[in-house]
Amino acid sequence: MGAKLHNIATWEKIFPTKQIEHVYYTTDMLVRKVTGYITVTRRTLMNGMVTNITRRKRVRWDGHGRCYNINNNNRLRDYDIHFTD
């Protein structure tokens, strides 16, 4: 019942909006870790008006699809990848 690692073809099918930067593999050529970017919108106040600014945020995914901030171990559950097996 445990989560399993997937190959790169499975990962590439899932990434239409997320961008892959670097992929780390195991000795069996399964994906161990992926680093990349997600697009995040942020509301800011500019000249008295509230505007939405989009920016890219660096994140990493472990081999099971769980998303983390690149700089620390904060989990970003909204950006987890759910594999359909």
C-alpha positions, 0 to 999 in steps of 0.5 A: 500500500506504500507509495512507489517511485515513478519513471520520468515519462510519468512525471512529464505527463503530469507537468502541463503548468509546472516546470521541471528544472532538474531531475535526480534519479535512483540507480534503477532510473526512477525519479527520486527528486525533482526541482522546478518552478510553480506560478504563484499570484500575489495581491499587492497594492500599487498606486492605491490599487490592488493588483495581482502579480504573478511570479515563479516560485522554486520548489522541489518534489520528492519521488512520491509527488509531495511538494516542498519549498526549495529553501526549507522543509515547508510542505506546499500541499496545494502543489502536490502531484497525484499519480493515477495508478 
